[in-house]
Amino acid sequence: MDDADYAEKYAQAYGDDKPVRMLKQLVDARHVDGKSGWTLGTGAGGSPATLGASAGGFCFPTHWSEVNYSLTGLAGTGATDWFIGPEAGVRIQTPTRVAPFVGAGGFLGINRFYENADRDGIDNDDNGFVDEPGEQEKSYKTFAAVYPEAGIHAWLNGTTRLTASGRYYVTEEGRDDDFWYAGVSLSWVISNDHGSNDHGSDG
């Protein structure tokens, strides 16, 4: 009842249908329709070993669909490096308090690093010397991947959600560098685009 739409929907007193309505309230999570919020997540994968973290947001175009987006960092990816960049995905889920889902998304990261450049005939560090011992050059590398996803949401209350999911990142590096990734996240609903319940009353 800490969500305004949910509370309005079930505000009427119980009648003869109390057992049925209590059961319905126990599973109903359609109050998310049109709302949005923010989320924090972390995870890990294997072969190659990978750690990750993300911070971003999400919105519910309908009570059964979700669009999510974040700034994500991955370290130890198929390129054996760290990358940071935008990630976005879509999910289809049941409108229930414990909600299984499937989805898909993509990640595009960039990495800045230094590499030896003492034999290229260029003053890479602008110190007036060319190809001195230990001279380094600043370089950048991108990392792109897409993934299918499956998992489960659990609404802890009307505005807070815990999520566990598994993904398989298909990378541009080739099949040998594709990897599984398991993650958890905590999300909070912070806005309501509808302002009222659009699903009618339930007696």
C-alpha positions as CSV (number, residue, x, y, z in Angstrom):
1,M,0.0,0.0,0.0
2,D,3.0,2.3,-0.1
3,D,2.3,3.0,-3.8
4,A,-0.5,5.5,-4.4
5,D,-2.0,3.7,-7.5
6,Y,-1.9,0.4,-5.7
7,A,-3.5,1.9,-2.6
8,E,-6.2,3.6,-4.6
9,K,-7.0,0.3,-6.4
10,Y,-7.4,-1.7,-3.3
11,A,-8.7,1.0,-0.9
12,Q,-12.2,-0.3,-0.6
13,A,-13.2,-2.5,2.3
14,Y,-13.1,-6.2,2.0
15,G,-16.4,-7.9,1.2
16,D,-17.5,-11.5,0.7
17,D,-14.7,-11.9,-1.8
18,K,-12.0,-11.2,0.8
19,P,-10.0,-14.5,0.2
20,V,-9.9,-14.0,-3.6
21,R,-9.0,-10.4,-3.4
22,M,-6.3,-11.0,-0.8
23,L,-4.8,-13.6,-3.2
24,K,-5.0,-11.2,-6.1
25,Q,-3.3,-8.4,-4.1
26,L,-0.6,-10.8,-3.1
27,V,0.6,-11.2,-6.7
28,D,-0.6,-8.0,-8.5
29,A,2.1,-5.7,-9.6
30,R,0.3,-3.8,-12.4
31,H,0.8,-0.6,-10.5
32,V,4.2,-0.2,-12.2
33,D,2.5,0.8,-15.6
34,G,4.0,4.1,-16.8
35,K,6.4,4.5,-14.0
36,S,10.2,5.0,-13.9
37,G,13.1,4.9,-11.5
38,W,16.7,4.2,-11.0
39,T,18.8,1.2,-10.4
40,L,22.2,0.0,-9.1
41,G,23.7,-3.4,-10.1
42,T,26.8,-5.6,-10.0
43,G,27.7,-8.9,-11.3
44,A,30.4,-11.4,-12.4
45,G,31.1,-13.8,-15.1
46,G,33.5,-16.5,-16.2
47,S,35.7,-17.7,-19.0
48,P,37.1,-15.1,-19.3
49,A,36.6,-13.9,-15.7
50,T,34.6,-10.6,-15.6
51,L,33.4,-8.2,-13.0
52,G,30.9,-5.5,-13.6
53,A,28.9,-2.6,-12.0
54,S,26.2,-0.3,-13.4
55,A,24.1,2.7,-12.4
56,G,21.2,3.8,-14.5
57,G,17.4,4.0,-14.8
58,F,14.4,2.2,-16.2
59,C,10.8,2.8,-17.3
60,F,7.7,0.7,-17.8
61,P,5.9,1.5,-21.1
62,T,3.4,-1.1,-19.9
63,H,2.9,-3.2,-16.9
64,W,4.5,-6.1,-18.7
65,S,7.4,-4.4,-20.5
66,E,10.5,-2.5,-19.3
67,V,13.2,-0.4,-20.9
68,N,16.5,-0.1,-19.0
69,Y,19.6,2.0,-19.5
70,S,22.8,2.5,-17.5
71,L,26.4,3.5,-17.4
72,T,28.2,0.2,-17.1
73,G,31.8,-0.8,-16.4
74,L,33.2,-4.2,-17.2
75,A,36.6,-5.5,-16.2
76,G,38.4,-8.6,-17.4
77,T,36.2,-9.0,-20.5
78,G,36.9,-11.0,-23.6
79,A,39.5,-8.3,-24.5
80,T,41.2,-8.9,-21.1
81,D,40.8,-5.2,-20.3
82,W,38.4,-2.8,-18.6
83,F,35.7,-0.8,-20.4
84,I,33.1,1.8,-19.5
85,G,30.2,3.0,-21.5
86,P,26.4,3.0,-22.1
87,E,24.2,-0.1,-21.9
88,A,20.6,-0.5,-22.8
89,G,18.0,-3.3,-23.0
90,V,14.4,-4.3,-23.1
91,R,12.5,-6.9,-21.0
92,I,9.2,-8.7,-21.1
93,Q,7.9,-9.8,-17.7
94,T,4.8,-10.9,-15.9
95,P,3.0,-8.1,-13.9
96,T,3.4,-9.9,-10.6
97,R,5.3,-9.3,-7.4
98,V,7.6,-12.2,-8.2
99,A,8.1,-11.8,-11.9
100,P,10.2,-13.9,-14.3
101,F,11.4,-12.1,-17.4
102,V,13.3,-12.4,-20.6
103,G,15.1,-9.6,-22.5
104,A,17.9,-8.5,-24.7
105,G,20.3,-5.6,-24.8
106,G,23.7,-4.2,-25.9
107,F,26.8,-2.6,-24.4
108,L,29.4,-0.3,-26.0
109,G,32.4,0.5,-24.0
110,I,35.7,2.4,-24.4
111,N,39.1,1.9,-22.8
112,R,42.0,4.3,-22.5
113,F,45.5,2.9,-22.1
114,Y,49.1,3.5,-22.7
115,E,51.4,1.4,-24.8
116,N,55.1,1.5,-25.7
117,A,55.9,3.8,-28.6
118,D,59.7,4.1,-28.6
119,R,60.3,3.0,-32.2
120,D,57.7,4.9,-34.3
121,G,59.7,8.0,-35.1
122,I,57.1,10.3,-33.3
123,D,57.4,12.4,-30.2
124,N,54.3,10.9,-28.7
125,D,54.5,12.5,-25.2
126,D,55.5,16.0,-26.5
127,N,58.6,16.3,-24.4
128,G,61.0,17.3,-27.3
129,F,62.5,13.8,-27.6
130,V,61.7,11.2,-30.2
131,D,61.7,7.5,-29.4
132,E,63.4,7.9,-26.0
133,P,63.5,4.7,-23.8
134,G,60.1,4.1,-22.2
135,E,58.2,6.5,-24.4
136,Q,54.5,5.7,-24.4
137,E,51.5,6.6,-26.5
138,K,47.9,7.1,-25.3
139,S,45.6,4.7,-27.1
140,Y,41.9,3.9,-27.1
141,K,40.0,0.7,-27.7
142,T,36.2,0.0,-28.0
143,F,34.3,-3.1,-27.0
144,A,30.9,-3.9,-28.3
145,A,28.6,-6.8,-27.3
146,V,24.9,-7.8,-27.4
147,Y,23.2,-10.2,-25.0
148,P,20.0,-12.3,-24.4
149,E,18.9,-12.2,-20.8
150,A,16.6,-14.1,-18.4
151,G,15.9,-13.6,-14.8
152,I,13.5,-12.9,-12.0
153,H,12.2,-9.8,-10.2
154,A,11.0,-9.7,-6.6
155,W,9.2,-6.6,-5.4
156,L,10.2,-6.0,-1.7
157,N,7.4,-3.4,-1.4
158,G,5.5,-1.1,-3.8
159,T,8.6,0.9,-4.8
160,T,11.7,-1.3,-4.3
161,R,12.6,-4.3,-6.5
162,L,15.4,-6.9,-6.3
163,T,16.5,-8.5,-9.5
164,A,18.7,-11.5,-10.4
165,S,19.6,-12.3,-14.0
166,G,21.8,-14.2,-16.3
167,R,23.2,-12.9,-19.6
168,Y,25.3,-14.2,-22.4
169,Y,27.5,-11.5,-23.9
170,V,28.2,-12.1,-27.6
171,T,31.2,-9.9,-28.3
172,E,32.9,-8.4,-31.4
173,E,36.1,-10.2,-30.3
174,G,34.8,-13.5,-31.6
175,R,33.2,-16.6,-30.1
176,D,36.2,-17.6,-28.0
177,D,35.7,-14.3,-26.0
178,D,31.9,-14.5,-25.5
179,F,31.0,-15.0,-21.9
180,W,28.3,-15.7,-19.3
181,Y,27.4,-13.0,-16.8
182,A,25.3,-13.3,-13.6
183,G,24.1,-10.1,-11.9
184,V,22.0,-8.7,-9.2
185,S,20.5,-5.2,-8.9
186,L,18.3,-3.1,-6.7
187,S,15.8,-0.7,-8.2
188,W,13.6,2.1,-6.9
189,V,10.5,3.6,-8.5
190,I,10.7,7.4,-8.2
191,S,8.1,8.7,-10.6
192,N,4.6,8.0,-11.9
193,D,3.7,9.1,-15.4
194,H,0.0,8.2,-15.1
195,G,-0.8,9.7,-11.8
196,S,-3.7,7.4,-11.3
197,N,-4.6,3.7,-11.7
198,D,-5.6,2.8,-15.3
199,H,-6.7,-0.7,-14.7
200,G,-10.1,-0.1,-13.2
201,S,-11.3,-1.3,-9.8
202,D,-11.2,-4.8,-8.6
203,G,-14.0,-5.9,-6.3
